[in-house]
Amino acid sequence: MLLARVIGSVWTTQKEKGMENIKLLITQPLNAKREHQGNHVIAMDRLGAGVGELVLITQGLAAQKVAEEKRPPIDAAIVGIVDSFEVNE
């Protein structure tokens, strides 16, 4: 899983079959210090996350299993909205 911040939304007028009712958000993966880490990830959102929120993202087959549709063509899904987290070093 990845920790990420939602930084935007994606709107499409045409989608592949199975993606018609899927909301897509642009996320920025973060490290434990909340610093940017890696490339942006476009993730499916069924939880209602908003811009600025911290989220947990899963990728690959695990992301496809989150969708109600049978194996939609997605690579990432938001599986949690983070209220807080703590790192002990």
PDB file of N, CA, C and O in Angstrom, chain B, residues numbered from 101:
ATOM      1  N   MET B 101       0.836  -1.189   0.000  1.00  0.00           N
ATOM      2  CA  MET B 101       0.000   0.000   0.000  1.00  0.00           C
ATOM      3  C   MET B 101       0.871   1.238   0.000  1.00  0.00           C
ATOM      4  O   MET B 101       2.024   1.209   0.428  1.00  0.00           O
ATOM      5  N   LEU B 102       0.303   2.320  -0.484  1.00  0.00           N
ATOM      6  CA  LEU B 102       0.980   3.611  -0.506  1.00  0.00           C
ATOM      7  C   LEU B 102       0.201   4.618   0.321  1.00  0.00           C
ATOM      8  O   LEU B 102      -1.029   4.588   0.358  1.00  0.00           O
ATOM      9  N   LEU B 103       0.926   5.506   0.982  1.00  0.00           N
ATOM     10  CA  LEU B 103       0.330   6.679   1.609  1.00  0.00           C
ATOM     11  C   LEU B 103       0.415   7.782   0.567  1.00  0.00           C
ATOM     12  O   LEU B 103       1.473   7.980  -0.030  1.00  0.00           O
ATOM     13  N   ALA B 104      -0.678   8.505   0.337  1.00  0.00           N
ATOM     14  CA  ALA B 104      -0.678   9.545  -0.693  1.00  0.00           C
ATOM     15  C   ALA B 104      -1.613  10.679  -0.305  1.00  0.00           C
ATOM     16  O   ALA B 104      -2.475  10.530   0.562  1.00  0.00           O
ATOM     17  N   ARG B 105      -1.422  11.823  -0.970  1.00  0.00           N
ATOM     18  CA  ARG B 105      -2.316  12.969  -0.807  1.00  0.00           C
ATOM     19  C   ARG B 105      -3.067  13.160  -2.119  1.00  0.00           C
ATOM     20  O   ARG B 105      -2.472  13.108  -3.195  1.00  0.00           O
ATOM     21  N   VAL B 106      -4.377  13.381  -2.027  1.00  0.00           N
ATOM     22  CA  VAL B 106      -5.183  13.659  -3.215  1.00  0.00           C
ATOM     23  C   VAL B 106      -4.880  15.084  -3.659  1.00  0.00           C
ATOM     24  O   VAL B 106      -5.012  16.027  -2.879  1.00  0.00           O
ATOM     25  N   ILE B 107      -4.471  15.236  -4.921  1.00  0.00           N
ATOM     26  CA  ILE B 107      -4.114  16.562  -5.424  1.00  0.00           C
ATOM     27  C   ILE B 107      -4.999  17.024  -6.577  1.00  0.00           C
ATOM     28  O   ILE B 107      -4.852  18.154  -7.041  1.00  0.00           O
ATOM     29  N   GLY B 108      -5.910  16.183  -7.052  1.00  0.00           N
ATOM     30  CA  GLY B 108      -6.773  16.609  -8.142  1.00  0.00           C
ATOM     31  C   GLY B 108      -7.721  15.507  -8.584  1.00  0.00           C
ATOM     32  O   GLY B 108      -7.709  14.399  -8.048  1.00  0.00           O
ATOM     33  N   SER B 109      -8.541  15.835  -9.573  1.00  0.00           N
ATOM     34  CA  SER B 109      -9.530  14.905 -10.120  1.00  0.00           C
ATOM     35  C   SER B 109      -9.313  14.743 -11.613  1.00  0.00           C
ATOM     36  O   SER B 109      -8.705  15.593 -12.264  1.00  0.00           O
ATOM     37  N   VAL B 110      -9.818  13.638 -12.143  1.00  0.00           N
ATOM     38  CA  VAL B 110      -9.773  13.380 -13.579  1.00  0.00           C
ATOM     39  C   VAL B 110     -11.211  13.237 -14.058  1.00  0.00           C
ATOM     40  O   VAL B 110     -11.981  12.459 -13.495  1.00  0.00           O
ATOM     41  N   TRP B 111     -11.572  13.980 -15.090  1.00  0.00           N
ATOM     42  CA  TRP B 111     -12.890  13.860 -15.703  1.00  0.00           C
ATOM     43  C   TRP B 111     -12.705  13.325 -17.110  1.00  0.00           C
ATOM     44  O   TRP B 111     -11.851  13.808 -17.853  1.00  0.00           O
ATOM     45  N   THR B 112     -13.498  12.331 -17.479  1.00  0.00           N
ATOM     46  CA  THR B 112     -13.429  11.769 -18.826  1.00  0.00           C
ATOM     47  C   THR B 112     -14.834  11.672 -19.403  1.00  0.00           C
ATOM     48  O   THR B 112     -15.794  11.385 -18.689  1.00  0.00           O
ATOM     49  N   THR B 113     -14.938  11.913 -20.699  1.00  0.00           N
ATOM     50  CA  THR B 113     -16.235  11.783 -21.358  1.00  0.00           C
ATOM     51  C   THR B 113     -16.422  10.386 -21.930  1.00  0.00           C
ATOM     52  O   THR B 113     -17.552   9.948 -22.145  1.00  0.00           O
ATOM     53  N   GLN B 114     -15.336   9.693 -22.175  1.00  0.00           N
ATOM     54  CA  GLN B 114     -15.375   8.323 -22.690  1.00  0.00           C
ATOM     55  C   GLN B 114     -14.526   7.441 -21.785  1.00  0.00           C
ATOM     56  O   GLN B 114     -13.394   7.792 -21.452  1.00  0.00           O
ATOM     57  N   LYS B 115     -15.072   6.297 -21.388  1.00  0.00           N
ATOM     58  CA  LYS B 115     -14.332   5.350 -20.550  1.00  0.00           C
ATOM     59  C   LYS B 115     -14.527   3.945 -21.090  1.00  0.00           C
ATOM     60  O   LYS B 115     -15.518   3.653 -21.760  1.00  0.00           O
ATOM     61  N   GLU B 116     -13.572   3.082 -20.790  1.00  0.00           N
ATOM     62  CA  GLU B 116     -13.695   1.671 -21.128  1.00  0.00           C
ATOM     63  C   GLU B 116     -14.880   1.072 -20.374  1.00  0.00           C
ATOM     64  O   GLU B 116     -15.271   1.556 -19.312  1.00  0.00           O
ATOM     65  N   LYS B 117     -15.442   0.009 -20.950  1.00  0.00           N
ATOM     66  CA  LYS B 117     -16.546  -0.694 -20.309  1.00  0.00           C
ATOM     67  C   LYS B 117     -16.108  -1.147 -18.916  1.00  0.00           C
ATOM     68  O   LYS B 117     -15.000  -1.655 -18.742  1.00  0.00           O
ATOM     69  N   GLY B 118     -16.967  -0.965 -17.945  1.00  0.00           N
ATOM     70  CA  GLY B 118     -16.660  -1.326 -16.568  1.00  0.00           C
ATOM     71  C   GLY B 118     -16.141  -0.164 -15.750  1.00  0.00           C
ATOM     72  O   GLY B 118     -15.982  -0.278 -14.535  1.00  0.00           O
ATOM     73  N   MET B 119     -15.871   0.971 -16.414  1.00  0.00           N
ATOM     74  CA  MET B 119     -15.348   2.143 -15.698  1.00  0.00           C
ATOM     75  C   MET B 119     -16.336   3.303 -15.692  1.00  0.00           C
ATOM     76  O   MET B 119     -16.007   4.391 -15.220  1.00  0.00           O
ATOM     77  N   GLU B 120     -17.533   3.085 -16.207  1.00  0.00           N
ATOM     78  CA  GLU B 120     -18.495   4.173 -16.385  1.00  0.00           C
ATOM     79  C   GLU B 120     -18.812   4.926 -15.098  1.00  0.00           C
ATOM     80  O   GLU B 120     -18.964   6.147 -15.135  1.00  0.00           O
ATOM     81  N   ASN B 121     -18.914   4.256 -13.991  1.00  0.00           N
ATOM     82  CA  ASN B 121     -19.302   4.901 -12.733  1.00  0.00           C
ATOM     83  C   ASN B 121     -18.150   5.016 -11.748  1.00  0.00           C
ATOM     84  O   ASN B 121     -18.369   5.116 -10.541  1.00  0.00           O
ATOM     85  N   ILE B 122     -16.932   5.003 -12.254  1.00  0.00           N
ATOM     86  CA  ILE B 122     -15.757   5.060 -11.393  1.00  0.00           C
ATOM     87  C   ILE B 122     -15.206   6.480 -11.346  1.00  0.00           C
ATOM     88  O   ILE B 122     -14.915   7.074 -12.384  1.00  0.00           O
ATOM     89  N   LYS B 123     -15.064   7.024 -10.133  1.00  0.00           N
ATOM     90  CA  LYS B 123     -14.458   8.342  -9.912  1.00  0.00           C
ATOM     91  C   LYS B 123     -12.945   8.154  -9.867  1.00  0.00           C
ATOM     92  O   LYS B 123     -12.447   7.246  -9.202  1.00  0.00           O
ATOM     93  N   LEU B 124     -12.210   9.019 -10.581  1.00  0.00           N
ATOM     94  CA  LEU B 124     -10.754   8.938 -10.631  1.00  0.00           C
ATOM     95  C   LEU B 124     -10.134  10.173  -9.997  1.00  0.00           C
ATOM     96  O   LEU B 124     -10.545  11.299 -10.281  1.00  0.00           O
ATOM     97  N   LEU B 125      -9.142   9.959  -9.135  1.00  0.00           N
ATOM     98  CA  LEU B 125      -8.443  11.058  -8.474  1.00  0.00           C
ATOM     99  C   LEU B 125      -6.948  10.981  -8.760  1.00  0.00           C
ATOM    100  O   LEU B 125      -6.394   9.895  -8.927  1.00  0.00           O
ATOM    101  N   ILE B 126      -6.303  12.140  -8.814  1.00  0.00           N
ATOM    102  CA  ILE B 126      -4.854  12.211  -8.967  1.00  0.00           C
ATOM    103  C   ILE B 126      -4.267  12.287  -7.569  1.00  0.00           C
ATOM    104  O   ILE B 126      -4.662  13.132  -6.766  1.00  0.00           O
ATOM    105  N   THR B 127      -3.325  11.401  -7.281  1.00  0.00           N
ATOM    106  CA  THR B 127      -2.714  11.366  -5.956  1.00  0.00           C
ATOM    107  C   THR B 127      -1.199  11.482  -6.066  1.00  0.00           C
ATOM    108  O   THR B 127      -0.604  11.111  -7.078  1.00  0.00           O
ATOM    109  N   GLN B 128      -0.591  12.002  -5.010  1.00  0.00           N
ATOM    110  CA  GLN B 128       0.868  12.114  -4.915  1.00  0.00           C
ATOM    111  C   GLN B 128       1.332  11.219  -3.773  1.00  0.00           C
ATOM    112  O   GLN B 128       1.052  11.515  -2.612  1.00  0.00           O
ATOM    113  N   PRO B 129       2.041  10.123  -4.079  1.00  0.00           N
ATOM    114  CA  PRO B 129       2.576   9.282  -3.007  1.00  0.00           C
ATOM    115  C   PRO B 129       3.507  10.075  -2.088  1.00  0.00           C
ATOM    116  O   PRO B 129       4.211  10.985  -2.525  1.00  0.00           O
ATOM    117  N   LEU B 130       3.491   9.705  -0.799  1.00  0.00           N
ATOM    118  CA  LEU B 130       4.287  10.391   0.218  1.00  0.00           C
ATOM    119  C   LEU B 130       5.102   9.374   1.003  1.00  0.00           C
ATOM    120  O   LEU B 130       4.748   8.197   1.080  1.00  0.00           O
ATOM    121  N   ASN B 131       6.203   9.851   1.587  1.00  0.00           N
ATOM    122  CA  ASN B 131       6.949   9.007   2.520  1.00  0.00           C
ATOM    123  C   ASN B 131       6.425   9.269   3.935  1.00  0.00           C
ATOM    124  O   ASN B 131       5.462  10.017   4.105  1.00  0.00           O
ATOM    125  N   ALA B 132       7.040   8.670   4.934  1.00  0.00           N
ATOM    126  CA  ALA B 132       6.566   8.800   6.317  1.00  0.00           C
ATOM    127  C   ALA B 132       6.682  10.222   6.857  1.00  0.00           C
ATOM    128  O   ALA B 132       6.038  10.563   7.849  1.00  0.00           O
ATOM    129  N   LYS B 133       7.510  11.064   6.201  1.00  0.00           N
ATOM    130  CA  LYS B 133       7.647  12.467   6.609  1.00  0.00           C
ATOM    131  C   LYS B 133       6.717  13.380   5.813  1.00  0.00           C
ATOM    132  O   LYS B 133       6.825  14.605   5.873  1.00  0.00           O
ATOM    133  N   ARG B 134       5.808  12.766   5.074  1.00  0.00           N
ATOM    134  CA  ARG B 134       4.838  13.472   4.224  1.00  0.00           C
ATOM    135  C   ARG B 134       5.503  14.242   3.091  1.00  0.00           C
ATOM    136  O   ARG B 134       4.968  15.246   2.622  1.00  0.00           O
ATOM    137  N   GLU B 135       6.658  13.780   2.652  1.00  0.00           N
ATOM    138  CA  GLU B 135       7.358  14.374   1.510  1.00  0.00           C
ATOM    139  C   GLU B 135       6.997  13.583   0.251  1.00  0.00           C
ATOM    140  O   GLU B 135       6.766  12.375   0.310  1.00  0.00           O
ATOM    141  N   HIS B 136       6.950  14.287  -0.895  1.00  0.00           N
ATOM    142  CA  HIS B 136       6.635  13.625  -2.161  1.00  0.00           C
ATOM    143  C   HIS B 136       7.604  12.481  -2.406  1.00  0.00           C
ATOM    144  O   HIS B 136       8.807  12.603  -2.179  1.00  0.00           O
ATOM    145  N   GLN B 137       7.060  11.378  -2.868  1.00  0.00           N
ATOM    146  CA  GLN B 137       7.882  10.214  -3.165  1.00  0.00           C
ATOM    147  C   GLN B 137       7.327   9.535  -4.409  1.00  0.00           C
ATOM    148  O   GLN B 137       6.246   8.947  -4.364  1.00  0.00           O
ATOM    149  N   GLY B 138       8.046   9.610  -5.504  1.00  0.00           N
ATOM    150  CA  GLY B 138       7.614   8.933  -6.724  1.00  0.00           C
ATOM    151  C   GLY B 138       6.662   9.757  -7.565  1.00  0.00           C
ATOM    152  O   GLY B 138       6.390  10.924  -7.283  1.00  0.00           O
ATOM    153  N   ASN B 139       6.164   9.108  -8.610  1.00  0.00           N
ATOM    154  CA  ASN B 139       5.279   9.749  -9.583  1.00  0.00           C
ATOM    155  C   ASN B 139       3.833   9.781  -9.101  1.00  0.00           C
ATOM    156  O   ASN B 139       3.441   9.019  -8.217  1.00  0.00           O
ATOM    157  N   HIS B 140       3.051  10.674  -9.698  1.00  0.00           N
ATOM    158  CA  HIS B 140       1.622  10.743  -9.403  1.00  0.00           C
ATOM    159  C   HIS B 140       0.962   9.410  -9.752  1.00  0.00           C
ATOM    160  O   HIS B 140       1.417   8.688 -10.638  1.00  0.00           O
ATOM    161  N   VAL B 141      -0.107   9.105  -9.044  1.00  0.00           N
ATOM    162  CA  VAL B 141      -0.874   7.890  -9.297  1.00  0.00           C
ATOM    163  C   VAL B 141      -2.330   8.296  -9.475  1.00  0.00           C
ATOM    164  O   VAL B 141      -2.888   9.011  -8.643  1.00  0.00           O
ATOM    165  N   ILE B 142      -2.944   7.835 -10.567  1.00  0.00           N
ATOM    166  CA  ILE B 142      -4.378   8.048 -10.758  1.00  0.00           C
ATOM    167  C   ILE B 142      -5.074   6.831 -10.170  1.00  0.00           C
ATOM    168  O   ILE B 142      -4.813   5.697 -10.573  1.00  0.00           O
ATOM    169  N   ALA B 143      -5.963   7.077  -9.213  1.00  0.00           N
ATOM    170  CA  ALA B 143      -6.584   5.979  -8.471  1.00  0.00           C
ATOM    171  C   ALA B 143      -8.102   6.076  -8.484  1.00  0.00           C
ATOM    172  O   ALA B 143      -8.670   7.167  -8.442  1.00  0.00           O
ATOM    173  N   MET B 144      -8.746   4.921  -8.544  1.00  0.00           N
ATOM    174  CA  MET B 144     -10.193   4.829  -8.423  1.00  0.00           C
ATOM    175  C   MET B 144     -10.585   5.177  -6.986  1.00  0.00           C
ATOM    176  O   MET B 144      -9.901   4.799  -6.035  1.00  0.00           O
ATOM    177  N   ASP B 145     -11.702   5.906  -6.845  1.00  0.00           N
ATOM    178  CA  ASP B 145     -12.165   6.289  -5.505  1.00  0.00           C
ATOM    179  C   ASP B 145     -13.631   5.954  -5.336  1.00  0.00           C
ATOM    180  O   ASP B 145     -14.480   6.485  -6.051  1.00  0.00           O
ATOM    181  N   ARG B 146     -13.931   5.078  -4.397  1.00  0.00           N
ATOM    182  CA  ARG B 146     -15.320   4.762  -4.035  1.00  0.00           C
ATOM    183  C   ARG B 146     -15.660   5.264  -2.634  1.00  0.00           C
ATOM    184  O   ARG B 146     -16.782   5.084  -2.159  1.00  0.00           O
ATOM    185  N   LEU B 147     -14.682   5.898  -1.972  1.00  0.00           N
ATOM    186  CA  LEU B 147     -14.884   6.329  -0.585  1.00  0.00           C
ATOM    187  C   LEU B 147     -15.275   7.792  -0.444  1.00  0.00           C
ATOM    188  O   LEU B 147     -15.700   8.215   0.631  1.00  0.00           O
ATOM    189  N   GLY B 148     -15.139   8.569  -1.511  1.00  0.00           N
ATOM    190  CA  GLY B 148     -15.484   9.983  -1.435  1.00  0.00           C
ATOM    191  C   GLY B 148     -14.358  10.861  -0.943  1.00  0.00           C
ATOM    192  O   GLY B 148     -14.609  11.890  -0.315  1.00  0.00           O
ATOM    193  N   ALA B 149     -13.118  10.477  -1.214  1.00  0.00           N
ATOM    194  CA  ALA B 149     -11.967  11.292  -0.812  1.00  0.00           C
ATOM    195  C   ALA B 149     -11.983  12.620  -1.561  1.00  0.00           C
ATOM    196  O   ALA B 149     -12.501  12.712  -2.674  1.00  0.00           O
ATOM    197  N   GLY B 150     -11.412  13.641  -0.939  1.00  0.00           N
ATOM    198  CA  GLY B 150     -11.366  14.962  -1.550  1.00  0.00           C
ATOM    199  C   GLY B 150      -9.949  15.484  -1.655  1.00  0.00           C
ATOM    200  O   GLY B 150      -9.023  14.953  -1.042  1.00  0.00           O
ATOM    201  N   VAL B 151      -9.798  16.536  -2.445  1.00  0.00           N
ATOM    202  CA  VAL B 151      -8.488  17.158  -2.635  1.00  0.00           C
ATOM    203  C   VAL B 151      -7.931  17.586  -1.281  1.00  0.00           C
ATOM    204  O   VAL B 151      -8.633  18.189  -0.470  1.00  0.00           O
ATOM    205  N   GLY B 152      -6.653  17.264  -1.048  1.00  0.00           N
ATOM    206  CA  GLY B 152      -5.981  17.606   0.193  1.00  0.00           C
ATOM    207  C   GLY B 152      -5.973  16.490   1.223  1.00  0.00           C
ATOM    208  O   GLY B 152      -5.181  16.533   2.164  1.00  0.00           O
ATOM    209  N   GLU B 153      -6.833  15.494   1.070  1.00  0.00           N
ATOM    210  CA  GLU B 153      -6.894  14.418   2.060  1.00  0.00           C
ATOM    211  C   GLU B 153      -5.771  13.408   1.866  1.00  0.00           C
ATOM    212  O   GLU B 153      -5.304  13.174   0.751  1.00  0.00           O
ATOM    213  N   LEU B 154      -5.349  12.815   2.984  1.00  0.00           N
ATOM    214  CA  LEU B 154      -4.397  11.709   2.949  1.00  0.00           C
ATOM    215  C   LEU B 154      -5.181  10.421   2.754  1.00  0.00           C
ATOM    216  O   LEU B 154      -6.219  10.213   3.382  1.00  0.00           O
ATOM    217  N   VAL B 155      -4.676   9.554   1.875  1.00  0.00           N
ATOM    218  CA  VAL B 155      -5.368   8.308   1.568  1.00  0.00           C
ATOM    219  C   VAL B 155      -4.384   7.146   1.523  1.00  0.00           C
ATOM    220  O   VAL B 155      -3.175   7.340   1.397  1.00  0.00           O
ATOM    221  N   LEU B 156      -4.923   5.938   1.628  1.00  0.00           N
ATOM    222  CA  LEU B 156      -4.158   4.718   1.400  1.00  0.00           C
ATOM    223  C   LEU B 156      -4.544   4.184   0.035  1.00  0.00           C
ATOM    224  O   LEU B 156      -5.725   4.125  -0.307  1.00  0.00           O
ATOM    225  N   ILE B 157      -3.549   3.798  -0.742  1.00  0.00           N
ATOM    226  CA  ILE B 157      -3.772   3.298  -2.096  1.00  0.00           C
ATOM    227  C   ILE B 157      -3.232   1.880  -2.197  1.00  0.00           C
ATOM    228  O   ILE B 157      -2.153   1.578  -1.688  1.00  0.00           O
ATOM    229  N   THR B 158      -3.988   1.018  -2.854  1.00  0.00           N
ATOM    230  CA  THR B 158      -3.494  -0.303  -3.213  1.00  0.00           C
ATOM    231  C   THR B 158      -3.400  -0.356  -4.730  1.00  0.00           C
ATOM    232  O   THR B 158      -4.112   0.366  -5.427  1.00  0.00           O
ATOM    233  N   GLN B 159      -2.522  -1.210  -5.236  1.00  0.00           N
ATOM    234  CA  GLN B 159      -2.292  -1.253  -6.677  1.00  0.00           C
ATOM    235  C   GLN B 159      -2.397  -2.675  -7.219  1.00  0.00           C
ATOM    236  O   GLN B 159      -2.378  -3.648  -6.466  1.00  0.00           O
ATOM    237  N   GLY B 160      -2.508  -2.773  -8.543  1.00  0.00           N
ATOM    238  CA  GLY B 160      -2.521  -4.067  -9.222  1.00  0.00           C
ATOM    239  C   GLY B 160      -3.813  -4.833  -9.023  1.00  0.00           C
ATOM    240  O   GLY B 160      -4.893  -4.247  -8.951  1.00  0.00           O
ATOM    241  N   LEU B 161      -3.692  -6.151  -8.936  1.00  0.00           N
ATOM    242  CA  LEU B 161      -4.860  -7.013  -8.800  1.00  0.00           C
ATOM    243  C   LEU B 161      -5.674  -6.686  -7.551  1.00  0.00           C
ATOM    244  O   LEU B 161      -6.900  -6.787  -7.565  1.00  0.00           O
ATOM    245  N   ALA B 162      -5.002  -6.297  -6.481  1.00  0.00           N
ATOM    246  CA  ALA B 162      -5.718  -5.916  -5.257  1.00  0.00           C
ATOM    247  C   ALA B 162      -6.640  -4.731  -5.522  1.00  0.00           C
ATOM    248  O   ALA B 162      -7.738  -4.670  -4.969  1.00  0.00           O
ATOM    249  N   ALA B 163      -6.210  -3.790  -6.358  1.00  0.00           N
ATOM    250  CA  ALA B 163      -7.048  -2.635  -6.699  1.00  0.00           C
ATOM    251  C   ALA B 163      -8.261  -3.071  -7.504  1.00  0.00           C
ATOM    252  O   ALA B 163      -9.360  -2.560  -7.288  1.00  0.00           O
ATOM    253  N   GLN B 164      -8.081  -4.001  -8.422  1.00  0.00           N
ATOM    254  CA  GLN B 164      -9.205  -4.478  -9.225  1.00  0.00           C
ATOM    255  C   GLN B 164     -10.244  -5.177  -8.360  1.00  0.00           C
ATOM    256  O   GLN B 164     -11.438  -5.112  -8.655  1.00  0.00           O
ATOM    257  N   LYS B 165      -9.808  -5.840  -7.303  1.00  0.00           N
ATOM    258  CA  LYS B 165     -10.742  -6.544  -6.421  1.00  0.00           C
ATOM    259  C   LYS B 165     -11.608  -5.582  -5.613  1.00  0.00           C
ATOM    260  O   LYS B 165     -12.676  -5.966  -5.136  1.00  0.00           O
ATOM    261  N   VAL B 166     -11.163  -4.341  -5.454  1.00  0.00           N
ATOM    262  CA  VAL B 166     -11.938  -3.334  -4.723  1.00  0.00           C
ATOM    263  C   VAL B 166     -13.171  -2.920  -5.519  1.00  0.00           C
ATOM    264  O   VAL B 166     -14.209  -2.595  -4.944  1.00  0.00           O
ATOM    265  N   ALA B 167     -13.052  -2.933  -6.837  1.00  0.00           N
ATOM    266  CA  ALA B 167     -14.146  -2.483  -7.706  1.00  0.00           C
ATOM    267  C   ALA B 167     -15.306  -3.472  -7.661  1.00  0.00           C
ATOM    268  O   ALA B 167     -15.103  -4.677  -7.516  1.00  0.00           O
ATOM    269  N   GLU B 168     -16.518  -2.950  -7.788  1.00  0.00           N
ATOM    270  CA  GLU B 168     -17.697  -3.807  -7.841  1.00  0.00           C
ATOM    271  C   GLU B 168     -17.780  -4.519  -9.181  1.00  0.00           C
ATOM    272  O   GLU B 168     -18.289  -5.637  -9.263  1.00  0.00           O
ATOM    273  N   GLU B 169     -17.279  -3.872 -10.240  1.00  0.00           N
ATOM    274  CA  GLU B 169     -17.296  -4.466 -11.562  1.00  0.00           C
ATOM    275  C   GLU B 169     -16.306  -5.622 -11.606  1.00  0.00           C
ATOM    276  O   GLU B 169     -15.386  -5.697 -10.791  1.00  0.00           O
ATOM    277  N   LYS B 170     -16.499  -6.504 -12.547  1.00  0.00           N
ATOM    278  CA  LYS B 170     -15.604  -7.656 -12.664  1.00  0.00           C
ATOM    279  C   LYS B 170     -14.336  -7.254 -13.402  1.00  0.00           C
ATOM    280  O   LYS B 170     -14.347  -7.061 -14.617  1.00  0.00           O
ATOM    281  N   ARG B 171     -13.226  -7.129 -12.646  1.00  0.00           N
ATOM    282  CA  ARG B 171     -11.893  -6.827 -13.166  1.00  0.00           C
ATOM    283  C   ARG B 171     -11.866  -5.634 -14.122  1.00  0.00           C
ATOM    284  O   ARG B 171     -11.541  -5.802 -15.298  1.00  0.00           O
ATOM    285  N   PRO B 172     -12.197  -4.447 -13.649  1.00  0.00           N
ATOM    286  CA  PRO B 172     -12.110  -3.259 -14.508  1.00  0.00           C
ATOM    287  C   PRO B 172     -10.645  -2.958 -14.827  1.00  0.00           C
ATOM    288  O   PRO B 172      -9.754  -3.404 -14.104  1.00  0.00           O
ATOM    289  N   PRO B 173     -10.389  -2.211 -15.893  1.00  0.00           N
ATOM    290  CA  PRO B 173      -9.004  -1.901 -16.277  1.00  0.00           C
ATOM    291  C   PRO B 173      -8.413  -0.776 -15.426  1.00  0.00           C
ATOM    292  O   PRO B 173      -8.139   0.311 -15.936  1.00  0.00           O
ATOM    293  N   ILE B 174      -8.219  -1.033 -14.140  1.00  0.00           N
ATOM    294  CA  ILE B 174      -7.621  -0.035 -13.252  1.00  0.00           C
ATOM    295  C   ILE B 174      -6.339  -0.595 -12.653  1.00  0.00           C
ATOM    296  O   ILE B 174      -6.155  -1.810 -12.581  1.00  0.00           O
ATOM    297  N   ASP B 175      -5.461   0.295 -12.226  1.00  0.00           N
ATOM    298  CA  ASP B 175      -4.191  -0.118 -11.632  1.00  0.00           C
ATOM    299  C   ASP B 175      -4.078   0.284 -10.166  1.00  0.00           C
ATOM    300  O   ASP B 175      -3.250  -0.264  -9.438  1.00  0.00           O
ATOM    301  N   ALA B 176      -4.904   1.240  -9.720  1.00  0.00           N
ATOM    302  CA  ALA B 176      -4.790   1.731  -8.344  1.00  0.00           C
ATOM    303  C   ALA B 176      -6.172   2.085  -7.806  1.00  0.00           C
ATOM    304  O   ALA B 176      -7.040   2.549  -8.545  1.00  0.00           O
ATOM    305  N   ALA B 177      -6.362   1.858  -6.500  1.00  0.00           N
ATOM    306  CA  ALA B 177      -7.632   2.181  -5.849  1.00  0.00           C
ATOM    307  C   ALA B 177      -7.373   2.734  -4.457  1.00  0.00           C
ATOM    308  O   ALA B 177      -6.484   2.273  -3.740  1.00  0.00           O
ATOM    309  N   ILE B 178      -8.166   3.729  -4.092  1.00  0.00           N
ATOM    310  CA  ILE B 178      -8.114   4.275  -2.737  1.00  0.00           C
ATOM    311  C   ILE B 178      -8.899   3.325  -1.838  1.00  0.00           C
ATOM    312  O   ILE B 178     -10.069   3.040  -2.090  1.00  0.00           O
ATOM    313  N   VAL B 179      -8.240   2.837  -0.783  1.00  0.00           N
ATOM    314  CA  VAL B 179      -8.879   1.871   0.114  1.00  0.00           C
ATOM    315  C   VAL B 179      -9.049   2.410   1.529  1.00  0.00           C
ATOM    316  O   VAL B 179      -9.581   1.718   2.397  1.00  0.00           O
ATOM    317  N   GLY B 180      -8.601   3.640   1.767  1.00  0.00           N
ATOM    318  CA  GLY B 180      -8.765   4.238   3.085  1.00  0.00           C
ATOM    319  C   GLY B 180      -8.501   5.728   3.060  1.00  0.00           C
ATOM    320  O   GLY B 180      -7.646   6.203   2.313  1.00  0.00           O
ATOM    321  N   ILE B 181      -9.241   6.468   3.882  1.00  0.00           N
ATOM    322  CA  ILE B 181      -8.988   7.893   4.087  1.00  0.00           C
ATOM    323  C   ILE B 181      -8.336   8.000   5.464  1.00  0.00           C
ATOM    324  O   ILE B 181      -8.920   7.588   6.466  1.00  0.00           O
ATOM    325  N   VAL B 182      -7.131   8.550   5.508  1.00  0.00           N
ATOM    326  CA  VAL B 182      -6.314   8.561   6.723  1.00  0.00           C
ATOM    327  C   VAL B 182      -6.723   9.716   7.632  1.00  0.00           C
ATOM    328  O   VAL B 182      -6.720  10.873   7.210  1.00  0.00           O
ATOM    329  N   ASP B 183      -7.071   9.407   8.870  1.00  0.00           N
ATOM    330  CA  ASP B 183      -7.370  10.436   9.866  1.00  0.00           C
ATOM    331  C   ASP B 183      -6.077  10.950  10.486  1.00  0.00           C
ATOM    332  O   ASP B 183      -5.899  12.155  10.662  1.00  0.00           O
ATOM    333  N   SER B 184      -5.185  10.034  10.812  1.00  0.00           N
ATOM    334  CA  SER B 184      -3.889  10.411  11.372  1.00  0.00           C
ATOM    335  C   SER B 184      -2.961   9.210  11.285  1.00  0.00           C
ATOM    336  O   SER B 184      -3.402   8.079  11.082  1.00  0.00           O
ATOM    337  N   PHE B 185      -1.669   9.474  11.443  1.00  0.00           N
ATOM    338  CA  PHE B 185      -0.706   8.391  11.556  1.00  0.00           C
ATOM    339  C   PHE B 185       0.485   8.881  12.351  1.00  0.00           C
ATOM    340  O   PHE B 185       0.738  10.083  12.442  1.00  0.00           O
ATOM    341  N   GLU B 186       1.216   7.936  12.926  1.00  0.00           N
ATOM    342  CA  GLU B 186       2.351   8.268  13.781  1.00  0.00           C
ATOM    343  C   GLU B 186       3.536   7.402  13.382  1.00  0.00           C
ATOM    344  O   GLU B 186       3.385   6.205  13.136  1.00  0.00           O
ATOM    345  N   VAL B 187       4.718   8.014  13.319  1.00  0.00           N
ATOM    346  CA  VAL B 187       5.941   7.288  13.003  1.00  0.00           C
ATOM    347  C   VAL B 187       6.885   7.417  14.188  1.00  0.00           C
ATOM    348  O   VAL B 187       7.214   8.526  14.608  1.00  0.00           O
ATOM    349  N   ASN B 188       7.315   6.299  14.720  1.00  0.00           N
ATOM    350  CA  ASN B 188       8.286   6.291  15.817  1.00  0.00           C
ATOM    351  C   ASN B 188       9.629   5.848  15.260  1.00  0.00           C
ATOM    352  O   ASN B 188       9.774   4.711  14.813  1.00  0.00           O
ATOM    353  N   GLU B 189      10.605   6.739  15.286  1.00  0.00           N
ATOM    354  CA  GLU B 189      11.927   6.407  14.737  1.00  0.00           C
ATOM    355  C   GLU B 189      12.911   6.082  15.825  1.00  0.00           C
ATOM    356  O   GLU B 189      14.070   5.781  15.539  1.00  0.00           O
TER     357      GLU B 189
END
